[in-house]
Amino acid sequence: MNKHQPPPRAVLTLDELRRLRAAVRTPLERAVLLTLLDTGLRRSELLAVRARDVDPAGRVISVCGKGGRYRLVAVGVAAAAAL
């Protein structure tokens, strides 16, 4: 493996995704899970999101990422509805 390439990331299996969805108990947990799955945001990025950063009608979230750079991230229909 080239030392400049990151190692391959683990991908959740369909069974693992089903178990995650089954473990959701609250609307907040559902919104968090769907947003993470839809967007691929880093945990720290999602934790920094505030209500003013979310546009459910436009289905986008304004996210402050690495280096303090802001970007718009598209959100799926289910996650936007949960937000």
GROMACS elastic network, one bead per residue, 0.5 to 0.9 nm:
[ bonds ]
;  ai    aj funct       b0    kb
    1     4     6  0.84662   500
    1     5     6  0.72825   500
    1     6     6  0.89256   500
    1     7     6  0.82011   500
    2     5     6  0.55003   500
    2     6     6  0.83997   500
    3     6     6  0.75733   500
    5     8     6  0.87518   500
    6     9     6  0.83921   500
   12    15     6  0.80274   500
   12    16     6  0.58533   500
   12    17     6  0.64316   500
   13    16     6  0.50926   500
   13    17     6  0.63183   500
   13    18     6  0.86803   500
   14    17     6  0.51046   500
   14    18     6  0.62409   500
   14    19     6  0.86940   500
   15    18     6  0.50581   500
   15    19     6  0.62292   500
   15    20     6  0.86528   500
   16    19     6  0.50828   500
   16    20     6  0.61817   500
   16    21     6  0.86919   500
   17    20     6  0.50577   500
   17    21     6  0.62485   500
   17    22     6  0.85918   500
   18    21     6  0.51676   500
   18    22     6  0.61412   500
   18    23     6  0.86695   500
   19    23     6  0.61877   500
   19    24     6  0.89602   500
   20    23     6  0.51494   500
   20    24     6  0.67327   500
   20    33     6  0.81934   500
   21    24     6  0.54932   500
   21    30     6  0.78071   500
   21    33     6  0.78925   500
   21    34     6  0.89433   500
   22    25     6  0.80705   500
   24    27     6  0.80783   500
   24    28     6  0.88539   500
   24    29     6  0.57406   500
   24    30     6  0.58933   500
   24    33     6  0.81376   500
   25    28     6  0.84689   500
   25    29     6  0.65998   500
   25    30     6  0.75101   500
   26    29     6  0.52104   500
   26    30     6  0.63357   500
   26    31     6  0.87252   500
   27    30     6  0.50047   500
   27    31     6  0.61552   500
   27    32     6  0.86331   500
   27    82     6  0.70391   500
   27    83     6  0.87480   500
   28    31     6  0.50770   500
   28    32     6  0.61686   500
   28    33     6  0.85802   500
   28    82     6  0.79327   500
   28    83     6  0.81376   500
   29    32     6  0.51296   500
   29    33     6  0.60711   500
   29    34     6  0.85156   500
   30    33     6  0.52131   500
   30    34     6  0.60110   500
   30    35     6  0.83508   500
   30    79     6  0.81794   500
   30    82     6  0.68571   500
   30    83     6  0.89206   500
   31    34     6  0.53399   500
   31    35     6  0.59441   500
   31    36     6  0.85126   500
   31    78     6  0.86698   500
   31    79     6  0.59639   500
   31    80     6  0.81415   500
   31    81     6  0.83582   500
   31    83     6  0.55950   500
   32    35     6  0.52187   500
   32    36     6  0.61232   500
   32    37     6  0.85891   500
   32    46     6  0.80517   500
   32    79     6  0.82440   500
   32    82     6  0.85736   500
   32    83     6  0.83817   500
   33    36     6  0.52552   500
   33    37     6  0.61466   500
   33    38     6  0.84928   500
   33    79     6  0.83630   500
   34    37     6  0.51457   500
   34    38     6  0.58872   500
   34    39     6  0.83908   500
   34    75     6  0.89807   500
   34    76     6  0.83480   500
   34    78     6  0.71742   500
   34    79     6  0.50177   500
   34    80     6  0.87111   500
   34    82     6  0.78378   500
   35    38     6  0.51189   500
   35    39     6  0.58600   500
   35    40     6  0.78356   500
   35    41     6  0.78864   500
   35    46     6  0.83375   500
   35    75     6  0.68667   500
   35    76     6  0.79289   500
   35    78     6  0.87443   500
   35    79     6  0.53431   500
   35    80     6  0.79211   500
   35    82     6  0.85848   500
   35    83     6  0.83136   500
   36    39     6  0.54581   500
   36    40     6  0.53384   500
   36    41     6  0.57507   500
   36    42     6  0.78183   500
   36    43     6  0.79636   500
   36    46     6  0.77268   500
   36    79     6  0.88985   500
   37    40     6  0.58725   500
   37    41     6  0.82342   500
   37    79     6  0.88513   500
   38    41     6  0.84506   500
   38    74     6  0.82239   500
   38    75     6  0.60952   500
   38    76     6  0.59978   500
   38    78     6  0.89476   500
   38    79     6  0.71427   500
   39    42     6  0.89895   500
   39    73     6  0.67852   500
   39    74     6  0.67907   500
   39    75     6  0.61919   500
   39    76     6  0.80466   500
   40    43     6  0.89971   500
   41    44     6  0.81369   500
   41    45     6  0.61072   500
   41    46     6  0.63055   500
   41    63     6  0.86121   500
   41    65     6  0.88779   500
   41    73     6  0.85243   500
   42    45     6  0.51359   500
   42    46     6  0.64338   500
   42    47     6  0.87186   500
   42    65     6  0.83543   500
   43    46     6  0.53066   500
   43    47     6  0.62451   500
   43    48     6  0.87987   500
   44    47     6  0.50648   500
   44    48     6  0.63180   500
   44    49     6  0.89589   500
   44    65     6  0.85210   500
   45    48     6  0.52729   500
   45    49     6  0.66332   500
   45    63     6  0.64282   500
   45    64     6  0.64525   500
   45    65     6  0.61259   500
   45    66     6  0.86076   500
   46    49     6  0.52818   500
   46    50     6  0.87755   500
   46    63     6  0.77688   500
   47    50     6  0.82429   500
   48    63     6  0.78630   500
   48    64     6  0.76165   500
   49    52     6  0.81673   500
   49    53     6  0.60776   500
   49    54     6  0.76997   500
   49    61     6  0.79457   500
   49    62     6  0.76835   500
   49    63     6  0.66111   500
   49    64     6  0.80994   500
   50    53     6  0.53435   500
   50    54     6  0.71243   500
   51    54     6  0.55427   500
   51    55     6  0.85404   500
   51    83     6  0.89080   500
   52    55     6  0.77872   500
   52    62     6  0.87479   500
   53    60     6  0.84749   500
   53    61     6  0.56017   500
   53    62     6  0.50261   500
   53    63     6  0.72519   500
   54    57     6  0.89746   500
   54    58     6  0.88416   500
   54    59     6  0.78437   500
   54    60     6  0.63110   500
   54    62     6  0.65576   500
   54    80     6  0.87268   500
   54    83     6  0.79194   500
   55    58     6  0.53974   500
   55    59     6  0.56890   500
   55    60     6  0.53612   500
   55    61     6  0.60968   500
   55    62     6  0.83150   500
   55    80     6  0.81835   500
   56    60     6  0.64998   500
   56    61     6  0.80361   500
   56    75     6  0.81992   500
   56    77     6  0.87343   500
   56    79     6  0.87229   500
   56    80     6  0.50146   500
   56    81     6  0.69514   500
   56    82     6  0.89712   500
   56    83     6  0.68389   500
   57    60     6  0.80562   500
   57    80     6  0.76949   500
   57    81     6  0.89064   500
   58    61     6  0.88405   500
   58    74     6  0.85313   500
   58    75     6  0.87632   500
   58    80     6  0.87603   500
   59    73     6  0.84370   500
   59    74     6  0.59171   500
   59    75     6  0.50734   500
   59    76     6  0.68070   500
   59    77     6  0.72020   500
   59    79     6  0.85509   500
   59    80     6  0.57125   500
   59    81     6  0.88727   500
   60    72     6  0.61530   500
   60    73     6  0.53537   500
   60    75     6  0.54459   500
   60    76     6  0.87284   500
   60    80     6  0.80522   500
   61    71     6  0.82303   500
   61    72     6  0.55825   500
   61    73     6  0.52229   500
   61    74     6  0.66223   500
   61    75     6  0.71742   500
   62    70     6  0.66500   500
   62    71     6  0.57310   500
   62    73     6  0.64092   500
   63    69     6  0.81506   500
   63    70     6  0.54282   500
   63    71     6  0.54179   500
   63    72     6  0.61798   500
   63    73     6  0.69901   500
   64    67     6  0.82960   500
   64    68     6  0.56438   500
   64    69     6  0.55025   500
   64    71     6  0.65890   500
   64    72     6  0.89667   500
   65    68     6  0.56143   500
   65    69     6  0.54086   500
   65    70     6  0.60753   500
   65    71     6  0.74339   500
   66    69     6  0.62915   500
   66    70     6  0.86966   500
   67    70     6  0.89609   500
   75    78     6  0.83070   500
   75    79     6  0.62645   500
   75    80     6  0.60146   500
   76    79     6  0.53976   500
   76    80     6  0.60412   500
   76    81     6  0.85863   500
   77    80     6  0.51457   500
   77    81     6  0.61555   500
   77    82     6  0.86402   500
   78    81     6  0.51633   500
   78    82     6  0.62236   500
   78    83     6  0.87097   500
   79    83     6  0.61630   500
   80    83     6  0.51063   500
